[in-house]
């Protein structure tokens, strides 16, 4: 059911931003966490994950909430070191029932070197009462003129989910 929701979301969002869903490429990762899904969702659903990223990822200099309070429509800018490159995203979906959060990239990352669309989605899937799976999906489309270079997103999904796993298991 959740897999279907994710696919439907990506297709609808791609249509919304003017990209044929067949043009979207996906990078999907799953990580099992020994913590309840409700605790993982609490970390992911608001600004908790953003605050954790600053403390746990050495290449993140800072994050700024440019707009919003952590809900849908919130715009967050993350600045990296070295070089002070940045990535800005807007939260587009926060579904407490399905435990799904998605953000659309606005600037930076692969949008700066050949992608036309970048969508980052996190699904928190309950496995048992005390464990869950954090599923991350990065969906992107490449502009025609950059297809030969095959740009890929550099969003550090694996590092983010690993840092959240360590945090959740340590505090469980």
KOLPA-971752 format. One record per atom (N, C-alpha, C, O): residue in one letter; x, y, z. Coordinates in pm, whole numbers, plus 32768, in hexadecimal, padded with zeros to 4 digits. Layout:
N
AXYZ/...
END
This chain:
172
X80537F888000/X800080008000/X8057807E8000/X804080DA7FB1/X80BB80828059/X811280F78062/X816481077FE3/X817B81777FB6/X819180987FAA/X81DD809C7F2E/X818980DA7EBF/X81BA812A7E6F/X810880B47EBB/X80AE80EC7E58/X809B81817E6D/X809A81CE7E0D/X808D81AA7EEB/X807E82387F09/X80F682867ED9/X80E782F17E9C/X816F82527EF3/X81E982967EC9/X81EF82A77E33/X821183127E00/X81CE823D7DEB/X81D182447D59/X816982A67D27/X818682F67CCD/X80F182A27D5E/X808782FE7D34/X80B0838E7D52/X809C83E77D00/X80EA83A57DC8/X8117842A7DEC/X817D845E7D87/X817184CF7D57/X81E2840D7D67/X824B84377D0A/X821284557C80/X823A84B77C40/X81B684037C51/X817984187BCD/X812984997BCD/X813684EA7B71/X80D684AC7C32/X808485267C39/X80DB85A37C46/X80C086097C06/X8142859B7C99/X8199860E7CAB/X81E5862D7C2A/X81F586A17C05/X821285C67BE6/X825885DA7B66/X81FD861E7B01/X822886787AB9/X817F85F47AFD/X812086357AA2/X810C86C77AC9/X8103871E7A72/X810686E17B4B/X80F487687B7D/X816687C37B52/X814E88367B2D/X81E187927B56/X825387E67B31/X827687DA7A9D/X82DB88127A70/X822587937A51/X8238878E79C0/X829D87287990/X82D9873A7926/X82B186BE79DA/X830F865679B3/X82C085D6799B/X826C85B279ED/X82DB8593792E/X829F85137913/X82D284B1797C/X834A84AA7994/X8278846679BB/X82A1840C7A28/X830783A579FA/X835583747A4B/X830883827979/X836B83237946/X83F6835F7943/X845A8317793C/X83FF83E47948/X848184287949/X84BF842A79D4/X8537844479E1/X847084107A3B/X84A584127AC3/X84FB83977ADC/X84D583277ABA/X856D83AF7B18/X85C483427B46/X85B7833D7BDE/X859983A27C1D/X85CE82C77C17/X85BA82B87CA6/X863382737CE6/X866C82157CAF/X865782A47D5B/X86BA82617DB0/X867082427E31/X8645829D7E78/X866381C27E50/X861781977EC5/X8672814A7F24/X86BE80F37EFB/X8669816C7FA3/X86B68128800C/X865781098080/X85F98154809A/X8671809A80C4/X86268077813B/X8687805781AB/X86EE80188195/X866580838224/X86BA806C8297/X86628044830D/X8607808D8332/X867D7FCE8346/X86317FA183B9/X86667FE48437/X86DF7FF2844A/X8609800E848D/X862A80568507/X85E68011857D/X85707FF08576/X86307FFB85E8/X85F97FBE8661/X85BF802B86BB/X85F280488727/X85548065868A/X850980CB86D4/X847C80CC869A/X846880AC8625/X841980EF86EC/X838F80F286BA/X837D81568647/X83BE81BF8643/X8325813485EC/X830A818B8579/X82D7821385A5/X82F582788565/X828A82178612/X825582998640/X82C682F7866B/X82BD83708656/X833182C086A7/X83A2831486CE/X83F283438655/X841D83B7864F/X840482EA85F4/X844A83118579/X83FA837C8530/X843383DE8500/X8377836B8529/X832483CD84E4/X832A8454852A/X832E84BB84E8/X832C845485AD/X833584D385F6/X83B5851E85D1/X83B4859985C6/X842284D685BF/X84A085148596/X8497854B8508/X84C685B984ED/X845A84FF84AD/X845785238420/X83EA858883FE/X83FD85D983A2/X837A85878442/X830685D58418/X8317866D8426/X82D386B983E1/X836E8699847B/X837D8729848D/X840E87518477/X84518719841F/X844087AE84C3/X84C987DF84B0/X8531878F84FE/X85A787B384FB/X850A87268544/X856886D78593/X85D9869E853F/X864D86A08568/X85B8866C84C9/X861E86328472/X8681869D8443/X86F98683843C/X865087128424/X86A6878183F8/X870B87A38466/X878187B6844B/X86DC87A984E1/X873587C88552/X879A87598569/X880D8774858B/X877186DC8556/X87CC866B8566/X883A866C84FB/X88AD864D8519/X8816868F8481/X887686938412/X88EA86F28432/X895E86D18419/X88CB87658469/X893387C7848A/X8993878F84F1/X8A0C87A684E8/X895E87468553/X89B4871085BF/X8A0386968593/X8A71868085C5/X89CD86458537/X8A0985C3851A/X8A5585B88496/X8AA9855F8489/X8A3C860F8436/X8A83860583B6/X8AF1866E83B0/X8AD586E683B3/X8B6E864183A8/X8BDF869F83B0/X8BE68702833D/X8C23876C834C/X8BAC86E482CB/X8BB68741825B/X8B4287A58256/X8B3A87F581F9/X8AE987A282BA/X8A7C880382C0/X8AA68874831D/X8ABE88608393/X8AAD88EC82E4/X8AD389618333/X8A5D89948385/X8A6989AB83FD/X89EA89A48342/X897389D0838B/X88F589BA8337/X88FC899E82BF/X888389C88378/X880289C58334/X87B58A408360/X87C18A6E83D2/X87668A748306/X87138AE98323/X86868ACD82F4/X86718A9F8284/X86258AE98349/X859A8AE3831F/X857B8B6D82E3/X85768BD1832B/X85698B708260/X85508BEE821B/X84BE8C178222/X849C8C8D821A/X84678BB18230/X83D88BCB8232/X83938B568274/X83BA8AE3825F/X832C8B7182C5/X82DB8B0882FE/X83068ADD8389/X83648B1383C4/X82BC8A7983BD/X82D08A4A8446/X82EC89B3844E/X82E3897884BA/X830D897683DD/X832788E783DB/X82BA88998394/X82CC88228379/X824B88D98375/X81DE8897832F/X81ED88A48298/X825488D28266/X8185887B8250/X8185888881BE/X8199891B819A/X815C897381D6/X81F089338138/X820F89BB810F/X828D89F2814F/X82BE8A5C8126/X82C389AD81B2/X833F89D981F2/X83B289D0818F/X83C0896C8148/X84038A378189/X84788A3C8130/X84F48A3E8188/X85038A9281E0/X854F89DE816D/X85C889CF81BC/X864289D48161/X8643899780F6/X86A88A1F818C/X87268A278143/X879389E98198/X87A58A0B820C/X87DD898C815B/X884D894A819D/X88CD89758158/X88D8896D80DE/X892F89A481A5/X89AF89D0816F/X8A1A896B8197/X8A21893F820A/X8A6D89468135/X8AD388E08148/X8B5F891C8147/X8B758987810E/X8BBE88D68186/X8C4B88F8817F/X8C9388808143/X8C6188118155/X8CFE888C80FF/X8D3D890A80D8/X8CF489488061/X8CA189088020/X8D1389C38047/X8CDF8A077FD1/X8C5D8A507FE3/X8C338A9A7F8A/X8C1B8A3D8054/X8B9D8A828070/X8B318A6D8006/X8AE18AC67FED/X8B2E89F77FC6/X8AC089D97F6B/X8A4389C67FC1/X8A4D89AF8039/X89CF89D07F83/X895389C47FD1/X88E8897B7F81/X88F289697F08/X888289527FCA/X880F890D7F92/X879389437FD8/X878F894A8053/X872F896B7F89/X86B489A07FC2/X864089487F95/X863589237F20/X85E989267FF5/X857788D17FD7/X84F98906801B/X85008952807C/X848688DC7FE6/X840589008020/X83BB88808043/X83B088267FF0/X8388887780BF/X833A880480E7/X82B48807809C/X826A886980A6/X8296879F8053/X821D879C8001/X81B4873A8035/X813D874C8019/X81DD86D5807E/X8180867280B6/X81AD864E8143/X8222862F8159/X8150865381A0/X8166861C8225/X80E485D38247/X807F86118268/X80E7854F823F/X807084FD8252/X808184AC82D2/X80CA844982D4/X803E84D7833C/X804A849383BD/X800C840883BB/X803983B08406/X7FA783F18369/X7F68836D8361/X7FC683068324/X7FD582988359/X8006832A82B4/X805D82CD826D/X80EF82DC8295/X8144828D826C/X810C834082E6/X819683608311/X81F183768299/X82598335828A/X81C883D18245/X821283F481CC/X822F848981CE/X81D784DB81E8/X82AC84AA81B1/X82D4853781A5/X832085458122/X837884F58103/X82FE85AC80D5/X834285C48056/X83678657804C/X832386AE8082/X83D4866F8006/X840386F87FEE/X842E87057F5E/X846786A97F23/X841287787F26/X843B87987E9D/X84B687F17EA5/X84B688567EEB/X851F87CA7E5E/X8596881D7E59/X8579889C7E0B/X853C88987DA0/X85A5890D7E3F/X858F898D7DFD/X860D89C07DB8/X860789F87D4B/X868189AB7DF9/X870189D17DBC/X877389877DFF/X876889597E71/X87DF897B7DB5/X885389347DE8/X884F88A17DC3/X87F688747D7B/X88B088567DF5/X88C187C97DD8/X88BE87B67D40/X88F788087CF8/X887E874D7D0F/X888287327C7E/X883187977C2D/X883F879C7BB3/X87DD87E77C6E/X8794884F7C27/X87F488B87BEF/X87D688FE7B8F/X886988C27C2D/X88CE89237C01/X892188EF7B8D/X8967893D7B4C/X891C886D7B72/X897088387B06/X892987D27AAD/X896787717A82/X88A887E97A90/X886987987A29/X87E587567A47/X87A8871F79EB/X87B687597AC1/X8733871D7ADF/X86C787897AD9/X86DE87FC7AFD/X865287607AAB/X85E287BE7AA6/X858587AC7B1E/X853C88087B42/X858787377B5B/X853187187BCC/X858186C57C31/X85CE866E7C0A/X856E86E17CB1/X85AA86917D1C/X854386877D8C/X851886EC7DC4/X851A860C7DAC/X84B985F27E15/X84F885907E76/X852A85277E4E/X84F585B27EF6/X852985597F5E/X84B485317FB6/X846B85867FE9/X84A384AF7FC7/X8433847C8015/X8465841A807E/X84BF83C98065/X842A842280F5/X844683C38160/X83C383808188/X836083C481A1/X83C482FC818E/X835282AE81BC/X837E82638239/X83E682218239/X8331826E82A4/X834E8224831E/X82EB81B08322/X827281C4832D/X831F8136831A/X82CC80BF8310/X82DA806D8390/X8348804383B4/X826A805783D4/X826E8008844F/X82897F76842E/X82447F3A83DB/X82EC7F3E846F/X830E7EB1845B/X82D87E5E84CF/X829C7DF484BA/X82EC7E8D8548/X82B57E5085C1/X829E7EC18624/X82B27F368604/X82757E9D869C/X825B7F048700/X82D87F568721/X82CF7FCC8743/X834E7F168716/X83CB7F5A873B/X842E7F6786C9/X84A57F7D86E2/X84007F5A864E/X845C7F6D85DD/X84117FA48565/X83977F948557/X845C7FE3850F/X8422801D8496/X848A801F8427/X84FF7FFF843C/X845C804583B3/X84B580558341/X84A980E58313/X843B81198302/X851B81248300/X851D81AA82C4/X853D81958231/X85AA8169820D/X84DC81B581DF/X84ED81A6814E/X84FF82328114/X84AE828C812C/X856A824380CA/X858382C4808A/X857F82B17FF2/X85B282507FBC/X854083107FB2/X8534830D7F20/X855E83977EEC/X852383FD7F10/X85C283977E98/X85EB84127E55/X85C184037DC3/X85F083A97D7E/X856884597D96/X853884577D0C/X856B84D37CC6/X856985417CFE/X859984C27C4B/X85D085347C04/X85BE85227B6E/X85AE84B37B3C/X85C285917B28/X85BB85917A96/X862F85E47A63/X8654864A7A9D/X866885B679F4/X86DD85FA79B9/X86AF864A7940/X8662861A78ED/X86E086C67937/X86C4871878C3/X870286D77848/X876F869E7850/X86BE86E077D8/X86EB869F775B/X877B86C17738/X87C786697710/X87A1873E7745/X88288768771E/X88968732777A/X890C873C775A/X886F86F877ED/X88D286C2784B/X88CF86297852/X891985EE78A1/X887B85E97801/X886D85577809/X88F1850D77F4/X890884A77835/X8947853C779C/X89C784F87781/X8A2184F977FE/X8A6F849C7812/X8A1585617850/X8A67856B78C9/X8A2D8518793B/X8A7284FB799D/X89AD84F27930/X8967849F7992/X897B84D17A22/X89AF84877A75/X8952854E7A3F/X896185807AC8/X890985327B29/X889B85077B07/X893B85227BA1/X88F184DC7C0A/X88EB85347C87/X894785817CA2/X887F85287CD2/X887585747D4E/X88E4854D7DAF/X891084DA7DB3/X891085AE7DFC/X897785947E61/X893E859D7EEE/X898985997F50/X88B985AB7EF9/X887885AF7F7B/X88A785367FCB/X88A084C57F9A/X88D5854B8043/X891484E28092/X88AE848F80E0/X88AF848C815B/X8856844D8096/X87EA840280D3/X881E83958131/X87EC838581A0/X8882834A8105/X88B582DE8159/X88F0831481DB/X88DB82D98245/X893A838181D4/X897483BC824C/X890683F382A8/X891083E78323/X889F842D826E/X8831846482BD/X87E683F38305/X87CD83FD837D/X87C3838882BC/X8779831C82FB/X87D082D28362/X879D82A683C9/X885082C48346/X88A9828383A8/X88B382D68428/X88B0829F8496/X88C08359841A/X88C683B1848F/X884483AA84DE/X884583AA8559/X87D483A68499/X8754839E84DF/X874383168522/X870C830D8590/X877282AB84E1/X876E8225851E/X87BD822585A1/X878A81F88608/X88368256859D/X888A82598615/X884882AB8685/X8849828286F9/X8811831C8661/X87CE837286C2/X8755832A86FF/X874683288779/X870182F086AC/X868882AE86DB/X86A882348732/X8668821F8799/X870981E48708/X872C816D8756/X876E819087DA/X875B814B883E/X87BB81FA87DB/X87FC82268856/X8796825D88BA/X87A6824D8933/X872F829E8887/X86CB82DC88DE/X8651828488F7/X85F382AF8939/X8652820B88C3/X85E081B088D5/X85EF81618955/X859981108976/
END
